[in-house]
């Protein structure tokens, strides 16, 4: 008999292991209510399963097969965090999370679920802001400059190998040192092309050269990336990730929803952009230790896409970010199908677990099930049986208690979200986006002078100077032929390379080496630039 079928029977009084499990969730301080305990054929509304609010910055995992209720679990947790004054970030991959901004719809199923878990359900909408990557799809555009994105994350999204990643790092180093701002992808392309030109090759002699072959790979990757429509994601105005930390006028935390349905076919892009957001927050936030409640809780949906094909260096950077950002008051929940999608070093940092049902239709499924069971503490349940028998909206849960110890494993029937379980209509979403105070700040893209414009202007100036020099040389020859051979020979014109290196832009760059602009930008774990707010 499945857990779901068992739980339809009248609950028996709690005793023995069940009473011990219930006692493990009896917290004194503020906590989020997840649901009610399932045990021995019944759902026990008098035994709530909860998670302490201060423990939300200890990170977590929400896992389970497709259709088991992961998205509704995110919605349930996000609602309660907002109600507690904690800002939330949600990545909306499938376009069905926008309903958190609208009151839910009452109905027989909702009332039945609320009665089973002892919930006083009230239809409630929560304060939301909606964002989109670079203006693709609905939402306030979120853009990053190439400089702030950094070489490590960009190498991941361009799918470069280790050698190519190191060469890209060298390109960023050169641009930083010379004050060439990399705002968008055409800036990066211009610098790469310059460094493999006859003039530019000399610039890298002291720190290692850039091979033409590697430069060609990087340029082709950039071009392919742009052809996928990704060019709009890089540029200005660059989004200030501190916007995610805002609260509404009534004190509730703002739920930031990143609308991603329009870029579902670019998984490397959106997963890497989410990592950029975390890295940018990490750079800017001060150390706070363990606050009474998190400053932000970040839900990383489809997390397996972040780790797929990742280099060792990239995985090490993720692990370090997850480990260190906790002390800055930020909690991260990875959302995926099975725990094996998350590297073990990252999984070890996730103190809170909500595991929805798993399927065991194939030998690989059975192997994944056994591996999942081994990641849980010792349990009074037969977890292999329970995990394959959970119904939709049910999960096996263990969290960190108020003193930081794992709670007993609890099969749980989850509460019903109080906001709309589905998307709001397109017109309401558009009105919410355009009515936001942030829309005027970020909606319009700006293309100011940066590396591309400066190098292009210098190239044109060099070409014009070369033509002028050639014309002067021809005029000199003609004059000499006319009988002026005895006159003093004119000073030879400088070569094209001498003209470019001695030109205004390079003199300016040389002067800037000792200035703040000329110093190499300080970079974080991921190579992302640190910005002054």
N, C-alpha and C positions, 0 to 999 in steps of 0.2 A: 504494500500500500504506500502511495507517495505521501510526502509530508503535506502537500496541499490537500489530499483526500483525507488524511488523518485529522487535519486541523478543522474539518467541518464537524467533527464530533464535539459534544459538550466537554469543555476542559475539566480535567481532574485537578484536585487540589495539589499545589506544588509541594514536593518533599524530596529529600535526598539530593541527587545531582542537580535537578531542576531548580531547587531552592538555592543551591550554591551559585548556579549561573545567574539567577535573578539578583542575588545579593551583590554580584560582581558589577552590576550596572546601577546600583543605588548610590549615585553621586550626590555630594552636598552642594556643590557650586552650580553655576550656569551650565546647561548642557542642551544639546539638540536631541529631540525625540525622533528616533528612526522607525520604531514600530513596537510590536509586542512579541514575546517569546512563543515559539512553537515547540511543544514537547508532548510526547506520548499521546498523540491523537488530538491535541487541542491547541487553540490559540489563547494565550493568557493575557488579557488586557491589563490585569493587575501586576504584570511583570514587564514593565517597559524596557526596551533596549535603547540605550542612549550613548551619546559621545560627548565628553566634557569639552566645553567651548575653548579653554586654553590649549587643548591638545590638537586643535585643528591645524596648527603650524608644524605638527610632526609628520605631515604628509600622509597620503593614503592611496589606496588602489580600489577602483570599482571595476570588477571584471564579470564576465558572463557571456554566454552564447547570444547570438543575434535574437532579438525579440523577447528577452527575459526581463526587461525593465530597467536597463542601465540608465537610459536618458531620464526616466521619471525619478530615479534615485538622485541624479544630479539636481534635478529641479527641486526635489524635496529638501535636500541639504542647502541649496542656494537660497531658497525661500527663508529658511530659518536663520541662516547667517545674515541675510539682509535685515530681517526683523530684529536681530541682535546688534545692528549698527555696523556690521562687517561688510565691506565691499567685496564683490565677487566678480570673477572673470569666467565666462563660459564660451568655449568654441562651439559654434552651432554648425556641425558638418552637414547635417541632412536638412536643415531649415525648419526644425520642429521645436525649437526652444524659445522662439519669440513669444509664445503664449504666456511666459512668466510675467509679462507686463500687464496681463489682463486677468480679471477674476475668472475662476474656474466655473464650470457648469455643473449645477447640482443634478443628481440623478440617482436612480435606484442602486447602481453599482457603487457609487461613491458613498452613499449612506450606509450600505452594507459593509464596505471596507472600514469606514470610520467606526461603526459599532463593534466590529471584530477586534479592533486594536485599541479601543477606548479613546478615540480622537474626537474632539469637538471641532468639527470641520466647518470653516467659514470661507466662502468664496472671496479671494483677495488677490489683487494685482500688486506688483512690486515695481519700484522705480528702476527704469532701464535706460541704457544708452545702447544704440545699435551701430556697429562699425563694419566696414568692409575693407579688404586688402586693396589699397590703391584705387578705391572707388569702383572696383569690379563687383557688380551686384549692389543690392541695397546696403545702405549704411554710410556713416561718416568715414571718409577715406583715411586709412592708416598707411602712412608712407615712412620709409626709412632712407637715409642717405647711404650710399655705398660705403662711405668712410665709417659711419657708425655701425653698419652691419658687420664689417670686418672680414678678414680673409678666411678665417676658419669656418664660419657659418656659410659664407659665399661659396667656398670650395665644396661644402656639403650639398648645397642646392644646385651647383653646376656639375656635381658628380665627378670631381677631379680626383686623381690618385695622389699619393703622398708627395711625389716629386713635383707634380703640378701645383699642389697646395703650397709647398715651400716656395715655389717661384712666384705664386700669387702674393704670398707674404712679402717677398722681396719688392714686388711692384708697389704694394701698399707702403712699405718702408720708404721707398724713394719718393712717392707722392707726399707722404707726411713730411719728410725732411725738406722738400722743395716748396711746401706750401701750395701744392696743386690739389685743390679740393675735388674730391670724388663724390659728386652729388648723385648722379644717375649713371646708367650703364654706358652711355656714350662718352662720359668722362673717363671711365675705366678703359674703354676700348681705345681712346685717343692716347692715353699714357702707355698702354701696352704697345701700340703701333710705333710710338715715338722711341721707346727703349730698344726696339729691334731695327730702327733705322740707322743709317750710317752715322748720323749726328748723335743719336741717343745711346749707341752702344758704349761710347766712352764714359758715359755717366755712371755706369755700373761696374767699371773695372776694379774699383777699390773694394767692392763688397760682393763680388761674384756676378757673373753675367747671366743673361736671360737667353736661352737658346731659341732660335727661330722656330724650331719644331714645337717646343712647349708653348711659346707665344701663340703659335697657330692653333694649337688645341684649345687654349683659353679663349681666343677670339671666336673660334667656331662654337664653343660652348655658350658664350655670351650671345652670339647671334641666334642660336637655337632657342635659348631661353627667352629672348625677346620675341621670337616668332610664336611662342606659346602665349604671348600677351602679358608677359611678366614685367615688361619695361615700366609699366605704370606704377608698380609697387615701390620703385626707387625714385626718390625725388624730394622736393620740398613743397609745402612746409612739412618738416619732419614731425611725426606724432610724438607728443610728450607722454610717456607711459605713466606719469604721475596722475594723469586724468583718471586712471583706473582706481585710484584711491579715494575718490570722492564719496561723500554721503549726501543724501537728499535733505531737503529743508526740514522734514519731520524726524530726522535722525537715523532713518533706515539707510543701510548700505546700498549704494548704487550697484545694480547688476549690469555689467558690461558684456554685451552679447556680440561676438564677432561672427558675422554672417558669412559662411563659407560655401554654400551650395554651388555658387558660380565657379569655384575653383576646385571642385571635388576631383577633377581629372589632373590636378597638379599637387599630389600629396606631399612631395618633397618640399614644395614651396611653402605651403601653409604650415607644415609641421616645423620647418626651420624658422619661419617667421615667428611662430609661437615661442620658440627657444630664444630668438632675439629679444622679444618682449621681456622674458624672464631675465635675460642677461642684462638688459638695460635697467630694469628695476633693481637688480642686484647691485649694479654700479652706484646707484643714486641713494638707496635707502641706508639709514644709519643702523648700527647695531642696537637691538633692544632686548636681547636675551629671550626670555619667555614671558610675553605680555599676558594680561588677563584675557585678551581676545586677539585674534590675528588682525594684522593691518589689511590683509588681502588673502583670499583663497582663490587659487588659480586651478581651473579644471582643464586638463590636457586630454581632449578626446582623440580617439583613434591613435593612441600613443605608439602603437607598434610601427607606424609610419616614420616616426622620428628615429627609431633605432635601426630600421631596415637599411642595410648596406652602409652603416656608419663606420668610419675609421676608428681605430683604437684611441687615437688622440681625441676625437670627437666624443666618444663614450666616456673617456676620463673627464672631459670638461663638463659633461652633463652630470656625472656623479658628483663632482666637486661642487657644482652649482646647487644641486639638490641638498647636499650636506650643509652648505654654508648659508643658504638663503633662509633657513629655518630661524636662525638667530636674528634675522631682520624682520621677523614677524609675518613672513609669507608662507602659506601652506600650499602644497601642490598635490592635486589628486590626478593620478594617471588613470585613464579610462581605456580599457582594451578588452579583448575576448578572453585571453587566458594569462595567468601570471607569467608564463614562460615567454610571453612577448616582451617582457621587461628584463633587461640584464640583471643578473643576480646582485651586483654591487649597488644598483639603483633600488632594486626590490628590498634590499636590506635596510634602506632608509625610510621605508613606508610603514609607519606604525599602525595605521588604521586600515582595516580591510572590510570591504563589502563584496562578497562573492555570490553572484547570481548563479543560476543553474548552468551546468555543463552537460554536453551531450557526449555519449560514448558509442557512436555508431561504427567507428573504424578502429583498427589497432592503434593508430596514431592518437585518436581521441582518448582511448583507454589509457595510453601512456601519459598523455597530458593530464588526465584526471588524477592518476596516481601521484604525478609530480606536484599538482596543486594541493592535494591532501597533505603531502609532506611539508608544505610551507606553513601549515597551521600549527598552533600549539596543541598539545595533547587534549583530546576532547572526549566527552561522555557520549558523543554521537558516533554512529558509523558514517563517517563523512562521505565515503564513496557512494553509499546508498542515498544519503540525504542530498548531496549535490546533484545527482541525476534525477531526483524526485521533486525538486523545488518547482513550484508553479510561478507564473508571471507575477512580479511584485513581491517575491519572497527571496531571501538571501541568507547566507551564513555570514555572521559578523563577528569580528573581534577588533577591539580598539584599545587605545592606551587609557588607563585609568588616570585619575587626578594625580596620582603619585608616579605616573610614567610606566607602570607595569601592564602587561597585556591582560585584558579581561578574558573570562572564559568564553569559549566559542559558543555562539548562540544562533540557532536557526530562528529566523525572524520573519514575521509578516509585516511588510513595510506600510507606513501611513500613506494616505493619498495626498498628492500635492493640492494646495488650495488655489493655485493659479490655473490658467487654461492649459490642459494637457493636449497641446497641438499648436500649430502656428496661428498668429493673427493674420488677418487678410492683408493683401499687398498695399491697399490704400491706407490702412491704419499704420502700417510699418513705415510707408513713405512720409506720412504726416509726422510721425514720431521723430524720424531722422531730420527732416527739414525744420521741425520746431525746436530742435536742440540748440542750446547756446553755443555748442562746439561746432556746429555746421559751418558758420561763417568763418571760423578760424582755420578750418582744414579742408573745406570743400574744393577751393580753387587751387589748382597746381601752379607753382611758380618755377620758372626756368631762368635763373640768374647766371651771371658770368662765373664759370668754374673752369676745371682743367681743359675741357674740350674747347671752349671759346678762347682760352688763353693760348693753347698750343696751336690752334687753327690760325689765329691772328698772327702769331709769330712765324708760322710756316709761310703764310702769305707775304709777310714783310721780308722774309729771307729770300723768297722767290723773286720779289720785286727788286731787291738789292742785287741779286745775282744777275738779273736782266740788265739792270742799270750798269753794273760793272762790266758785263760783256759788251754793252754798247760803247762804254767809255774806252775799253781796250781796242775795239775796232776803230774808233775815232782816232786813237793814238797811232795805230798802225797807218791809217790813211794820212795823217799829218806827217809822219816820218817819211812816208813814200813821197810826199810833196816837197821834200828838201829840208826838213827840220832834223835831220839825223844828228847834227852836231849839238843840238840842245840837250840839256840834262835829262836823262831818262826819268819818266814819271815813276813814283813809288808804286810797286806792284799792289794790285788790289788784293784784299784778304780773300782767302778761300771761303767757300760756302759754310764749311764747318766753323771757321773762325768768326764769320759774320754772325752765325746763330748763337755760338757760345758767348760772344761778346755783345750780344744784343740786349735790349732793354729788359726783357723778361728774365734773362739769366742773371743780369746784374742785380735786378730787384730780388731775385731768389737768393743770390749770394749774400746780399745785405740782410735778408730775413733769417739767415741761419742762426744768428745770435738772438733773435727775437722770439716771442711766444709763438708766433705763427710758424717760424722756421723750425722749432723743436718738434721732434717726432711725437705724435699724439700718444698719450698714455693709454694702454689697452688692457682690457680685463682678461678673465679666464678664456673667453671665446675670441679674443682679439677684437672685440667690439670697442669702439672709442668711448671714452668717458666724457660725458657732456656736463657742462655747468648749467644748472637750472636758473 
